[in-house]
Amino acid sequence: MTLALVSRPDAAAPALEEVTLPPLGPGDLRVRVTAASVDPVDTLYAGGPARAIFGLTGTVGLGWSLTGVVTGTGAEVTGFSVGDPVAAVLPDVTAPVRAHAEETVVPASAAVPLPDGLDPVDAASLPLNALTAAKMVDRLGPADGRTLLVTGAAGAVGGYAVALAAHAGWTVTGLARASDRDFVLRAGAVGLLTELPGPSFDAVVDGAVLHAAALVAIRDGGTFVGVTSASPATSERGIEVGIVNVAPDGTRLAELLDLAVSGVLQLRVAGRVPLAESATAYARVAGGGQRGRWLLVP
């Protein structure tokens, strides 16, 4: 048994319960959680909208992104041993226990060794958000001298998108509050906008989930990349629209963690609370406007 946050079909808030860990499969790791991030998608599952989208009818675990220490390995697992610190993204939204727990089960393919040089608690803020940003930037293709606007450039996903795009050679401008200028420029942007401009960029990475509203900033024939939304952007003026979904990618996650060690990516933590005080973190994240991620520390 382990303490875990779960989403129930008859409740609008997460519940902390004793839950039986699922059996350790041949390709799985059992992991004692060091810290787990609370992301906007978690609040959607806890509150109901995402449950309907994914057809979830029973009680399910919460939490996508964690760091932890391996406490058991499946019979077919190689490259991991008990005691290894790891980072992971948990993909199965139907699992009874996920990242917001004292202990959980993770596919070894979704986990990577946590490199030296990163705080094992703060590093839990990276996996889901950096993988999302990386998939969005990768979807754009080579920079080739093109210009990019990142919306929500001071947010957890947008901030990583700015840094990754600048690192890949894009000329990046961030859309954020004026008070976020120093961070956005430090991340690698050449400028900051506080309002959407007319069609002046070759591409947009939509960290703020504006979708159709963001198309005004893209030149004819440009590219828009966003995440899944109930009201996704649709193509106009020859603009290519790409919608990405995050999936575990151990190779890419390892690269992103190394970029954090080298300083290209900055770990940003809004706050830490014990697992038993998760309601505080969930409320802050649901309210928006956070700079960095709230972390649950069992």
Contacts in CASP RR format, 6 or more apart in sequence:
PFRMAT RR
TARGET T0000
AUTHOR 0000-0000-0000
METHOD contacts of the structure
MODEL  1
MTLALVSRPDAAAPALEEVTLPPLGPGDLRVRVTAASVDPVDTLYAGGPA
RAIFGLTGTVGLGWSLTGVVTGTGAEVTGFSVGDPVAAVLPDVTAPVRAH
AEETVVPASAAVPLPDGLDPVDAASLPLNALTAAKMVDRLGPADGRTLLV
TGAAGAVGGYAVALAAHAGWTVTGLARASDRDFVLRAGAVGLLTELPGPS
FDAVVDGAVLHAAALVAIRDGGTFVGVTSASPATSERGIEVGIVNVAPDG
TRLAELLDLAVSGVLQLRVAGRVPLAESATAYARVAGGGQRGRWLLVP
1 18 0 8 1.000
1 19 0 8 1.000
1 20 0 8 1.000
1 21 0 8 1.000
2 18 0 8 1.000
2 19 0 8 1.000
2 21 0 8 1.000
2 97 0 8 1.000
2 101 0 8 1.000
2 102 0 8 1.000
2 103 0 8 1.000
2 104 0 8 1.000
3 16 0 8 1.000
3 17 0 8 1.000
3 18 0 8 1.000
3 19 0 8 1.000
3 101 0 8 1.000
3 102 0 8 1.000
3 275 0 8 1.000
3 298 0 8 1.000
4 16 0 8 1.000
4 17 0 8 1.000
4 18 0 8 1.000
4 19 0 8 1.000
4 61 0 8 1.000
4 62 0 8 1.000
4 96 0 8 1.000
4 97 0 8 1.000
4 98 0 8 1.000
4 100 0 8 1.000
4 101 0 8 1.000
4 102 0 8 1.000
4 104 0 8 1.000
5 14 0 8 1.000
5 15 0 8 1.000
5 16 0 8 1.000
5 61 0 8 1.000
5 62 0 8 1.000
5 63 0 8 1.000
5 100 0 8 1.000
5 101 0 8 1.000
5 275 0 8 1.000
5 278 0 8 1.000
5 296 0 8 1.000
6 14 0 8 1.000
6 15 0 8 1.000
6 16 0 8 1.000
6 17 0 8 1.000
6 19 0 8 1.000
6 59 0 8 1.000
6 60 0 8 1.000
6 61 0 8 1.000
6 62 0 8 1.000
6 96 0 8 1.000
7 14 0 8 1.000
7 15 0 8 1.000
7 45 0 8 1.000
7 46 0 8 1.000
7 47 0 8 1.000
7 48 0 8 1.000
7 51 0 8 1.000
7 56 0 8 1.000
7 59 0 8 1.000
7 60 0 8 1.000
7 61 0 8 1.000
7 62 0 8 1.000
8 15 0 8 1.000
8 58 0 8 1.000
8 59 0 8 1.000
9 51 0 8 1.000
9 56 0 8 1.000
9 57 0 8 1.000
9 58 0 8 1.000
9 59 0 8 1.000
12 46 0 8 1.000
12 47 0 8 1.000
12 48 0 8 1.000
13 46 0 8 1.000
13 47 0 8 1.000
13 279 0 8 1.000
13 282 0 8 1.000
14 46 0 8 1.000
14 62 0 8 1.000
14 100 0 8 1.000
14 278 0 8 1.000
14 279 0 8 1.000
14 282 0 8 1.000
16 275 0 8 1.000
16 276 0 8 1.000
16 278 0 8 1.000
19 61 0 8 1.000
19 96 0 8 1.000
19 97 0 8 1.000
19 101 0 8 1.000
20 96 0 8 1.000
21 30 0 8 1.000
21 97 0 8 1.000
21 103 0 8 1.000
21 104 0 8 1.000
21 105 0 8 1.000
22 95 0 8 1.000
22 96 0 8 1.000
22 97 0 8 1.000
22 105 0 8 1.000
24 30 0 8 1.000
24 72 0 8 1.000
24 73 0 8 1.000
24 74 0 8 1.000
24 105 0 8 1.000
25 74 0 8 1.000
25 75 0 8 1.000
25 105 0 8 1.000
26 74 0 8 1.000
26 75 0 8 1.000
26 76 0 8 1.000
26 77 0 8 1.000
27 74 0 8 1.000
27 75 0 8 1.000
27 76 0 8 1.000
27 77 0 8 1.000
27 107 0 8 1.000
27 108 0 8 1.000
27 109 0 8 1.000
28 73 0 8 1.000
28 74 0 8 1.000
28 77 0 8 1.000
28 105 0 8 1.000
28 106 0 8 1.000
28 107 0 8 1.000
28 108 0 8 1.000
29 70 0 8 1.000
29 72 0 8 1.000
29 73 0 8 1.000
29 74 0 8 1.000
29 77 0 8 1.000
29 80 0 8 1.000
29 86 0 8 1.000
29 88 0 8 1.000
29 105 0 8 1.000
29 106 0 8 1.000
29 107 0 8 1.000
29 108 0 8 1.000
29 111 0 8 1.000
30 70 0 8 1.000
30 71 0 8 1.000
30 72 0 8 1.000
30 73 0 8 1.000
30 103 0 8 1.000
30 104 0 8 1.000
30 105 0 8 1.000
30 106 0 8 1.000
31 66 0 8 1.000
31 68 0 8 1.000
31 69 0 8 1.000
31 70 0 8 1.000
31 71 0 8 1.000
31 86 0 8 1.000
31 88 0 8 1.000
31 103 0 8 1.000
31 104 0 8 1.000
31 105 0 8 1.000
31 106 0 8 1.000
31 111 0 8 1.000
32 68 0 8 1.000
32 69 0 8 1.000
32 71 0 8 1.000
32 102 0 8 1.000
32 103 0 8 1.000
33 66 0 8 1.000
33 67 0 8 1.000
33 68 0 8 1.000
33 99 0 8 1.000
33 101 0 8 1.000
33 102 0 8 1.000
33 103 0 8 1.000
33 104 0 8 1.000
33 298 0 8 1.000
34 66 0 8 1.000
34 67 0 8 1.000
34 68 0 8 1.000
34 69 0 8 1.000
34 85 0 8 1.000
34 120 0 8 1.000
34 121 0 8 1.000
34 124 0 8 1.000
34 297 0 8 1.000
34 298 0 8 1.000
35 66 0 8 1.000
35 67 0 8 1.000
35 68 0 8 1.000
35 120 0 8 1.000
35 121 0 8 1.000
35 122 0 8 1.000
35 123 0 8 1.000
35 124 0 8 1.000
35 272 0 8 1.000
35 295 0 8 1.000
35 296 0 8 1.000
35 297 0 8 1.000
35 298 0 8 1.000
36 63 0 8 1.000
36 65 0 8 1.000
36 66 0 8 1.000
36 67 0 8 1.000
36 99 0 8 1.000
36 100 0 8 1.000
36 101 0 8 1.000
36 124 0 8 1.000
36 295 0 8 1.000
36 296 0 8 1.000
37 63 0 8 1.000
37 64 0 8 1.000
37 65 0 8 1.000
37 66 0 8 1.000
37 99 0 8 1.000
37 124 0 8 1.000
37 125 0 8 1.000
37 127 0 8 1.000
37 128 0 8 1.000
37 129 0 8 1.000
37 293 0 8 1.000
37 294 0 8 1.000
37 295 0 8 1.000
37 296 0 8 1.000
38 63 0 8 1.000
38 100 0 8 1.000
38 278 0 8 1.000
38 281 0 8 1.000
38 282 0 8 1.000
38 285 0 8 1.000
38 293 0 8 1.000
38 294 0 8 1.000
38 295 0 8 1.000
38 296 0 8 1.000
39 63 0 8 1.000
39 64 0 8 1.000
39 65 0 8 1.000
39 128 0 8 1.000
39 129 0 8 1.000
39 156 0 8 1.000
39 285 0 8 1.000
39 293 0 8 1.000
40 285 0 8 1.000
40 286 0 8 1.000
40 288 0 8 1.000
41 50 0 8 1.000
41 64 0 8 1.000
42 62 0 8 1.000
42 63 0 8 1.000
42 64 0 8 1.000
42 100 0 8 1.000
42 282 0 8 1.000
42 285 0 8 1.000
43 282 0 8 1.000
43 285 0 8 1.000
43 286 0 8 1.000
44 50 0 8 1.000
45 51 0 8 1.000
45 56 0 8 1.000
45 60 0 8 1.000
45 62 0 8 1.000
45 93 0 8 1.000
46 62 0 8 1.000
46 282 0 8 1.000
49 230 0 8 1.000
50 56 0 8 1.000
50 93 0 8 1.000
51 57 0 8 1.000
51 60 0 8 1.000
53 230 0 8 1.000
54 93 0 8 1.000
54 94 0 8 1.000
56 93 0 8 1.000
56 94 0 8 1.000
59 96 0 8 1.000
60 93 0 8 1.000
60 94 0 8 1.000
60 95 0 8 1.000
60 96 0 8 1.000
60 98 0 8 1.000
61 95 0 8 1.000
61 96 0 8 1.000
61 97 0 8 1.000
61 98 0 8 1.000
61 100 0 8 1.000
61 101 0 8 1.000
62 98 0 8 1.000
62 99 0 8 1.000
62 100 0 8 1.000
63 90 0 8 1.000
63 98 0 8 1.000
63 99 0 8 1.000
63 100 0 8 1.000
64 89 0 8 1.000
64 90 0 8 1.000
64 98 0 8 1.000
64 99 0 8 1.000
64 127 0 8 1.000
64 128 0 8 1.000
64 246 0 8 1.000
65 88 0 8 1.000
65 89 0 8 1.000
65 90 0 8 1.000
65 99 0 8 1.000
65 124 0 8 1.000
65 125 0 8 1.000
65 126 0 8 1.000
65 127 0 8 1.000
65 128 0 8 1.000
65 129 0 8 1.000
66 87 0 8 1.000
66 88 0 8 1.000
66 90 0 8 1.000
66 99 0 8 1.000
66 104 0 8 1.000
66 106 0 8 1.000
66 124 0 8 1.000
66 127 0 8 1.000
67 85 0 8 1.000
67 86 0 8 1.000
67 87 0 8 1.000
67 88 0 8 1.000
67 114 0 8 1.000
67 120 0 8 1.000
67 121 0 8 1.000
67 123 0 8 1.000
67 124 0 8 1.000
68 85 0 8 1.000
68 86 0 8 1.000
68 87 0 8 1.000
68 88 0 8 1.000
68 114 0 8 1.000
68 120 0 8 1.000
69 83 0 8 1.000
69 84 0 8 1.000
69 85 0 8 1.000
69 86 0 8 1.000
70 80 0 8 1.000
70 81 0 8 1.000
70 82 0 8 1.000
70 83 0 8 1.000
70 84 0 8 1.000
70 85 0 8 1.000
70 86 0 8 1.000
71 82 0 8 1.000
71 83 0 8 1.000
71 103 0 8 1.000
72 82 0 8 1.000
73 80 0 8 1.000
73 81 0 8 1.000
73 82 0 8 1.000
73 108 0 8 1.000
74 108 0 8 1.000
77 108 0 8 1.000
79 108 0 8 1.000
80 86 0 8 1.000
80 108 0 8 1.000
80 111 0 8 1.000
80 113 0 8 1.000
84 113 0 8 1.000
85 113 0 8 1.000
85 114 0 8 1.000
85 120 0 8 1.000
86 106 0 8 1.000
86 111 0 8 1.000
86 112 0 8 1.000
86 113 0 8 1.000
86 114 0 8 1.000
87 111 0 8 1.000
87 112 0 8 1.000
87 114 0 8 1.000
87 123 0 8 1.000
87 124 0 8 1.000
87 126 0 8 1.000
87 127 0 8 1.000
87 253 0 8 1.000
87 257 0 8 1.000
88 99 0 8 1.000
88 106 0 8 1.000
88 110 0 8 1.000
88 111 0 8 1.000
88 112 0 8 1.000
88 127 0 8 1.000
88 248 0 8 1.000
88 253 0 8 1.000
89 110 0 8 1.000
89 127 0 8 1.000
89 128 0 8 1.000
89 131 0 8 1.000
89 246 0 8 1.000
89 248 0 8 1.000
89 253 0 8 1.000
90 98 0 8 1.000
90 99 0 8 1.000
90 104 0 8 1.000
90 106 0 8 1.000
90 110 0 8 1.000
90 248 0 8 1.000
91 107 0 8 1.000
91 110 0 8 1.000
91 247 0 8 1.000
91 248 0 8 1.000
92 98 0 8 1.000
95 105 0 8 1.000
97 103 0 8 1.000
97 104 0 8 1.000
97 105 0 8 1.000
98 104 0 8 1.000
100 275 0 8 1.000
100 278 0 8 1.000
100 296 0 8 1.000
101 275 0 8 1.000
101 298 0 8 1.000
102 275 0 8 1.000
102 298 0 8 1.000
107 248 0 8 1.000
109 248 0 8 1.000
109 250 0 8 1.000
110 248 0 8 1.000
110 250 0 8 1.000
111 250 0 8 1.000
112 250 0 8 1.000
112 253 0 8 1.000
112 254 0 8 1.000
112 257 0 8 1.000
113 254 0 8 1.000
114 120 0 8 1.000
114 123 0 8 1.000
114 257 0 8 1.000
115 254 0 8 1.000
115 257 0 8 1.000
115 258 0 8 1.000
115 261 0 8 1.000
116 261 0 8 1.000
117 261 0 8 1.000
118 257 0 8 1.000
118 260 0 8 1.000
118 261 0 8 1.000
118 267 0 8 1.000
119 267 0 8 1.000
121 269 0 8 1.000
121 272 0 8 1.000
121 295 0 8 1.000
121 297 0 8 1.000
122 267 0 8 1.000
122 269 0 8 1.000
122 295 0 8 1.000
123 257 0 8 1.000
123 260 0 8 1.000
123 267 0 8 1.000
124 293 0 8 1.000
124 295 0 8 1.000
125 156 0 8 1.000
125 267 0 8 1.000
125 268 0 8 1.000
125 269 0 8 1.000
125 292 0 8 1.000
125 293 0 8 1.000
125 295 0 8 1.000
126 160 0 8 1.000
126 256 0 8 1.000
126 257 0 8 1.000
126 260 0 8 1.000
126 265 0 8 1.000
126 267 0 8 1.000
127 253 0 8 1.000
127 256 0 8 1.000
128 246 0 8 1.000
129 156 0 8 1.000
129 157 0 8 1.000
129 160 0 8 1.000
129 293 0 8 1.000
130 160 0 8 1.000
130 164 0 8 1.000
130 253 0 8 1.000
130 256 0 8 1.000
130 260 0 8 1.000
130 265 0 8 1.000
131 246 0 8 1.000
131 248 0 8 1.000
131 249 0 8 1.000
131 252 0 8 1.000
131 253 0 8 1.000
131 256 0 8 1.000
132 157 0 8 1.000
132 160 0 8 1.000
132 227 0 8 1.000
132 244 0 8 1.000
132 246 0 8 1.000
133 157 0 8 1.000
133 158 0 8 1.000
133 159 0 8 1.000
133 160 0 8 1.000
133 161 0 8 1.000
133 164 0 8 1.000
133 205 0 8 1.000
134 160 0 8 1.000
134 164 0 8 1.000
134 252 0 8 1.000
134 256 0 8 1.000
135 244 0 8 1.000
135 246 0 8 1.000
136 157 0 8 1.000
136 161 0 8 1.000
136 205 0 8 1.000
136 206 0 8 1.000
136 207 0 8 1.000
136 225 0 8 1.000
136 226 0 8 1.000
136 227 0 8 1.000
136 244 0 8 1.000
137 161 0 8 1.000
137 164 0 8 1.000
137 165 0 8 1.000
137 168 0 8 1.000
137 170 0 8 1.000
137 205 0 8 1.000
137 225 0 8 1.000
139 225 0 8 1.000
139 242 0 8 1.000
139 244 0 8 1.000
140 146 0 8 1.000
140 148 0 8 1.000
140 165 0 8 1.000
140 170 0 8 1.000
140 203 0 8 1.000
140 205 0 8 1.000
140 223 0 8 1.000
140 225 0 8 1.000
142 168 0 8 1.000
143 165 0 8 1.000
143 168 0 8 1.000
143 169 0 8 1.000
143 170 0 8 1.000
143 171 0 8 1.000
145 169 0 8 1.000
145 170 0 8 1.000
145 171 0 8 1.000
146 170 0 8 1.000
146 171 0 8 1.000
146 202 0 8 1.000
146 203 0 8 1.000
147 170 0 8 1.000
147 171 0 8 1.000
147 172 0 8 1.000
147 173 0 8 1.000
147 200 0 8 1.000
147 201 0 8 1.000
147 202 0 8 1.000
147 203 0 8 1.000
148 165 0 8 1.000
148 170 0 8 1.000
148 171 0 8 1.000
148 172 0 8 1.000
148 173 0 8 1.000
148 201 0 8 1.000
148 202 0 8 1.000
148 203 0 8 1.000
148 204 0 8 1.000
148 205 0 8 1.000
149 172 0 8 1.000
149 173 0 8 1.000
149 174 0 8 1.000
149 175 0 8 1.000
149 193 0 8 1.000
149 197 0 8 1.000
149 201 0 8 1.000
149 203 0 8 1.000
149 204 0 8 1.000
149 205 0 8 1.000
149 214 0 8 1.000
149 217 0 8 1.000
149 218 0 8 1.000
150 158 0 8 1.000
150 159 0 8 1.000
150 161 0 8 1.000
150 162 0 8 1.000
150 165 0 8 1.000
150 172 0 8 1.000
150 173 0 8 1.000
150 174 0 8 1.000
150 175 0 8 1.000
150 189 0 8 1.000
150 204 0 8 1.000
150 205 0 8 1.000
150 207 0 8 1.000
151 158 0 8 1.000
151 174 0 8 1.000
151 175 0 8 1.000
151 196 0 8 1.000
151 204 0 8 1.000
151 205 0 8 1.000
151 206 0 8 1.000
151 207 0 8 1.000
151 208 0 8 1.000
151 210 0 8 1.000
151 214 0 8 1.000
152 158 0 8 1.000
152 159 0 8 1.000
152 174 0 8 1.000
152 175 0 8 1.000
152 176 0 8 1.000
152 207 0 8 1.000
152 208 0 8 1.000
153 159 0 8 1.000
153 161 0 8 1.000
153 162 0 8 1.000
153 174 0 8 1.000
153 175 0 8 1.000
153 176 0 8 1.000
153 180 0 8 1.000
153 184 0 8 1.000
153 187 0 8 1.000
153 189 0 8 1.000
153 192 0 8 1.000
153 207 0 8 1.000
154 176 0 8 1.000
154 177 0 8 1.000
154 180 0 8 1.000
154 183 0 8 1.000
154 184 0 8 1.000
154 291 0 8 1.000
155 176 0 8 1.000
155 207 0 8 1.000
155 289 0 8 1.000
155 290 0 8 1.000
155 291 0 8 1.000
155 292 0 8 1.000
156 268 0 8 1.000
156 290 0 8 1.000
156 292 0 8 1.000
156 293 0 8 1.000
157 207 0 8 1.000
157 227 0 8 1.000
158 205 0 8 1.000
158 207 0 8 1.000
158 208 0 8 1.000
159 183 0 8 1.000
159 184 0 8 1.000
159 187 0 8 1.000
160 265 0 8 1.000
161 205 0 8 1.000
161 207 0 8 1.000
162 172 0 8 1.000
162 174 0 8 1.000
162 184 0 8 1.000
162 187 0 8 1.000
162 188 0 8 1.000
162 189 0 8 1.000
163 187 0 8 1.000
163 188 0 8 1.000
163 259 0 8 1.000
163 264 0 8 1.000
163 265 0 8 1.000
163 266 0 8 1.000
164 259 0 8 1.000
164 264 0 8 1.000
164 265 0 8 1.000
165 172 0 8 1.000
165 205 0 8 1.000
166 172 0 8 1.000
166 187 0 8 1.000
166 188 0 8 1.000
166 189 0 8 1.000
167 259 0 8 1.000
167 264 0 8 1.000
171 190 0 8 1.000
172 188 0 8 1.000
172 189 0 8 1.000
172 190 0 8 1.000
172 191 0 8 1.000
173 189 0 8 1.000
173 190 0 8 1.000
173 191 0 8 1.000
173 192 0 8 1.000
173 193 0 8 1.000
173 201 0 8 1.000
174 184 0 8 1.000
174 189 0 8 1.000
174 191 0 8 1.000
174 192 0 8 1.000
174 193 0 8 1.000
175 192 0 8 1.000
175 193 0 8 1.000
175 194 0 8 1.000
175 195 0 8 1.000
175 196 0 8 1.000
175 208 0 8 1.000
175 217 0 8 1.000
176 184 0 8 1.000
176 192 0 8 1.000
176 194 0 8 1.000
177 194 0 8 1.000
178 192 0 8 1.000
178 194 0 8 1.000
180 192 0 8 1.000
180 291 0 8 1.000
181 192 0 8 1.000
183 291 0 8 1.000
184 191 0 8 1.000
184 192 0 8 1.000
185 191 0 8 1.000
185 192 0 8 1.000
186 266 0 8 1.000
187 266 0 8 1.000
196 210 0 8 1.000
196 213 0 8 1.000
196 214 0 8 1.000
196 216 0 8 1.000
196 217 0 8 1.000
197 216 0 8 1.000
197 217 0 8 1.000
198 216 0 8 1.000
198 217 0 8 1.000
199 216 0 8 1.000
199 217 0 8 1.000
199 218 0 8 1.000
199 219 0 8 1.000
199 220 0 8 1.000
199 237 0 8 1.000
200 217 0 8 1.000
200 219 0 8 1.000
201 217 0 8 1.000
201 218 0 8 1.000
201 219 0 8 1.000
202 218 0 8 1.000
202 219 0 8 1.000
202 222 0 8 1.000
202 223 0 8 1.000
203 218 0 8 1.000
203 222 0 8 1.000
203 223 0 8 1.000
203 224 0 8 1.000
203 225 0 8 1.000
204 214 0 8 1.000
204 215 0 8 1.000
204 217 0 8 1.000
204 218 0 8 1.000
204 223 0 8 1.000
204 224 0 8 1.000
204 225 0 8 1.000
205 225 0 8 1.000
205 226 0 8 1.000
206 214 0 8 1.000
206 224 0 8 1.000
206 225 0 8 1.000
206 226 0 8 1.000
206 227 0 8 1.000
206 233 0 8 1.000
207 226 0 8 1.000
207 227 0 8 1.000
208 214 0 8 1.000
209 226 0 8 1.000
209 227 0 8 1.000
209 229 0 8 1.000
211 226 0 8 1.000
211 229 0 8 1.000
211 231 0 8 1.000
211 232 0 8 1.000
211 233 0 8 1.000
212 231 0 8 1.000
212 233 0 8 1.000
212 234 0 8 1.000
214 224 0 8 1.000
214 233 0 8 1.000
215 224 0 8 1.000
215 233 0 8 1.000
215 236 0 8 1.000
215 237 0 8 1.000
215 239 0 8 1.000
218 224 0 8 1.000
218 237 0 8 1.000
218 239 0 8 1.000
220 237 0 8 1.000
220 238 0 8 1.000
220 239 0 8 1.000
221 237 0 8 1.000
221 238 0 8 1.000
221 239 0 8 1.000
221 240 0 8 1.000
222 238 0 8 1.000
222 239 0 8 1.000
222 240 0 8 1.000
223 239 0 8 1.000
223 240 0 8 1.000
223 242 0 8 1.000
224 233 0 8 1.000
224 239 0 8 1.000
224 240 0 8 1.000
224 241 0 8 1.000
224 242 0 8 1.000
225 242 0 8 1.000
225 243 0 8 1.000
225 244 0 8 1.000
226 232 0 8 1.000
226 233 0 8 1.000
226 242 0 8 1.000
226 243 0 8 1.000
226 244 0 8 1.000
227 243 0 8 1.000
227 244 0 8 1.000
227 245 0 8 1.000
228 243 0 8 1.000
228 244 0 8 1.000
228 245 0 8 1.000
229 243 0 8 1.000
232 241 0 8 1.000
232 243 0 8 1.000
233 241 0 8 1.000
234 241 0 8 1.000
235 241 0 8 1.000
256 265 0 8 1.000
259 265 0 8 1.000
260 266 0 8 1.000
260 267 0 8 1.000
268 291 0 8 1.000
268 292 0 8 1.000
268 293 0 8 1.000
269 292 0 8 1.000
269 293 0 8 1.000
269 294 0 8 1.000
269 295 0 8 1.000
270 284 0 8 1.000
270 290 0 8 1.000
270 291 0 8 1.000
270 292 0 8 1.000
270 293 0 8 1.000
270 294 0 8 1.000
271 281 0 8 1.000
271 294 0 8 1.000
271 295 0 8 1.000
272 294 0 8 1.000
272 295 0 8 1.000
272 296 0 8 1.000
272 297 0 8 1.000
273 280 0 8 1.000
273 281 0 8 1.000
273 294 0 8 1.000
273 295 0 8 1.000
273 296 0 8 1.000
273 297 0 8 1.000
274 296 0 8 1.000
274 297 0 8 1.000
274 298 0 8 1.000
275 296 0 8 1.000
275 297 0 8 1.000
275 298 0 8 1.000
278 296 0 8 1.000
280 294 0 8 1.000
281 294 0 8 1.000
281 295 0 8 1.000
281 296 0 8 1.000
284 290 0 8 1.000
284 294 0 8 1.000
285 293 0 8 1.000
285 294 0 8 1.000
END
